[in-house]
């Protein structure tokens, strides 16, 4: 094998690992942007937007997973730590991934909070054990107190 071929092959490997790292960083930036929009949709209880976003989110997650597999199986992956540029991109990827994971957790908790609030309003409107009150004689009464005695 000639020295020129070996050097060219190493440069190709390095540029392909650079391309993979940059692709991963760009894909994670797209995911972060989508997660920001998803949080807004959850806050606004916009179900149709959430359905569309979930499809896009799934595609991005698959792409991230595939990129990760390509990077981890790349022959030059062991040299990432030696390159300041590649190591910087790797650090950015790790940081952005953590931000995405945190944002995803916030979205989950926000959706869960919305679910709890909706359930509380539902219980208030239709009555139930959470709507227990006492009458003037101290007797326990439960049920839909908002609609009791209203004739319309």
C-alpha positions as CSV (number, residue, x, y, z in Angstrom):
1,X,0.0,0.0,0.0
2,X,1.4,3.3,-0.9
3,X,1.9,6.2,1.5
4,X,-0.2,8.5,-0.6
5,X,-3.1,6.0,-0.6
6,X,-2.8,5.5,3.2
7,X,-2.8,9.3,3.8
8,X,-5.8,9.9,1.5
9,X,-7.7,7.0,3.1
10,X,-7.1,8.5,6.6
11,X,-8.2,11.9,5.5
12,X,-11.4,10.4,4.0
13,X,-12.0,8.6,7.3
14,X,-11.5,11.8,9.3
15,X,-13.7,13.8,7.0
16,X,-16.4,11.1,7.2
17,X,-16.3,11.1,11.0
18,X,-16.5,14.9,10.9
19,X,-19.6,14.6,8.6
20,X,-21.2,12.1,10.9
21,X,-20.6,14.2,14.0
22,X,-21.9,17.3,12.3
23,X,-25.0,15.4,11.0
24,X,-25.6,14.2,14.6
25,X,-25.3,17.7,15.9
26,X,-27.7,19.1,13.3
27,X,-30.2,16.4,13.9
28,X,-30.1,17.0,17.7
29,X,-30.7,20.8,17.0
30,X,-33.7,19.9,14.9
31,X,-35.0,17.7,17.8
32,X,-34.5,20.5,20.3
33,X,-36.4,22.9,18.1
34,X,-39.2,20.3,17.7
35,X,-39.3,19.7,21.5
36,X,-39.7,23.5,22.1
37,X,-42.7,23.5,19.7
38,X,-44.0,20.3,21.3
39,X,-44.0,22.0,24.8
40,X,-46.0,24.9,23.4
41,X,-48.5,22.5,21.9
42,X,-48.8,20.6,25.2
43,X,-49.3,23.9,27.1
44,X,-52.0,25.0,24.5
45,X,-53.5,21.5,24.5
46,X,-53.3,21.3,20.7
47,X,-53.8,17.6,20.0
48,X,-53.6,17.7,16.2
49,X,-50.2,19.5,16.3
50,X,-49.0,17.0,18.8
51,X,-49.9,14.1,16.6
52,X,-48.0,15.5,13.7
53,X,-45.0,16.4,15.9
54,X,-44.9,12.9,17.3
55,X,-44.3,11.5,13.8
56,X,-41.5,14.0,13.1
57,X,-40.0,13.3,16.5
58,X,-40.0,9.6,15.8
59,X,-38.2,10.1,12.5
60,X,-35.6,12.3,14.2
61,X,-35.0,9.8,17.0
62,X,-34.5,7.0,14.5
63,X,-32.0,9.2,12.6
64,X,-30.2,10.0,15.8
65,X,-30.0,6.3,16.7
66,X,-28.7,5.4,13.2
67,X,-26.1,8.3,13.3
68,X,-24.9,7.1,16.7
69,X,-24.5,3.5,15.5
70,X,-22.5,4.8,12.5
71,X,-20.3,7.0,14.7
72,X,-19.6,4.2,17.2
73,X,-18.7,1.7,14.5
74,X,-16.5,4.2,12.6
75,X,-12.8,3.2,12.5
76,X,-11.7,6.7,13.5
77,X,-14.0,6.9,16.6
78,X,-11.0,6.2,18.9
79,X,-9.3,9.4,17.6
80,X,-12.1,11.8,18.4
81,X,-10.5,12.7,21.7
82,X,-7.3,13.6,20.0
83,X,-8.9,16.2,17.7
84,X,-9.9,19.5,19.4
85,X,-12.5,20.1,16.7
86,X,-14.1,16.7,16.9
87,X,-13.9,16.6,20.7
88,X,-15.7,20.0,20.8
89,X,-18.4,18.8,18.5
90,X,-18.7,15.6,20.6
91,X,-19.1,17.8,23.7
92,X,-21.8,19.9,22.0
93,X,-23.6,16.7,21.0
94,X,-23.5,15.4,24.6
95,X,-24.7,18.7,26.0
96,X,-27.5,19.0,23.4
97,X,-28.6,15.5,24.0
98,X,-28.9,16.2,27.8
99,X,-30.9,19.3,27.0
100,X,-33.3,17.3,24.8
101,X,-33.7,14.7,27.5
102,X,-34.5,17.3,30.1
103,X,-36.9,19.1,27.7
104,X,-38.7,15.8,27.0
105,X,-39.1,15.2,30.7
106,X,-40.6,18.7,31.1
107,X,-43.0,18.0,28.3
108,X,-44.1,14.7,30.0
109,X,-44.6,16.5,33.4
110,X,-46.5,19.3,31.7
111,X,-48.8,16.8,30.0
112,X,-49.3,14.9,33.2
113,X,-50.1,18.2,35.0
114,X,-52.7,19.0,32.3
115,X,-54.2,15.6,32.8
116,X,-54.5,16.1,36.5
117,X,-56.1,19.5,36.1
118,X,-58.6,18.2,33.5
119,X,-59.5,15.3,35.9
120,X,-60.1,17.7,38.8
121,X,-62.4,19.9,36.6
122,X,-64.2,16.9,35.4
123,X,-64.8,15.7,39.0
124,X,-66.0,19.2,40.0
125,X,-68.5,19.2,37.1
126,X,-69.9,15.7,37.4
127,X,-69.4,15.3,41.1
128,X,-67.9,12.4,43.0
129,X,-66.1,11.6,46.2
130,X,-63.9,14.7,45.9
131,X,-67.0,16.9,45.9
132,X,-68.2,16.0,49.4
133,X,-69.9,18.8,51.4
134,X,-71.9,19.1,54.6
135,X,-75.4,20.5,55.0
136,X,-76.6,22.9,57.7
137,X,-77.2,19.8,60.0
138,X,-73.7,18.5,59.6
139,X,-74.8,15.7,57.3
140,X,-72.4,14.6,54.6
141,X,-73.5,15.2,51.1
142,X,-71.7,14.4,47.9
143,X,-72.5,14.8,44.2
144,X,-72.6,17.4,41.6
145,X,-73.1,20.5,43.8
146,X,-72.8,22.9,40.8
147,X,-76.0,21.6,39.2
148,X,-78.0,20.7,42.4
149,X,-81.3,22.6,42.6
150,X,-80.9,24.3,39.2
151,X,-83.8,23.9,36.9
152,X,-83.3,25.2,33.4
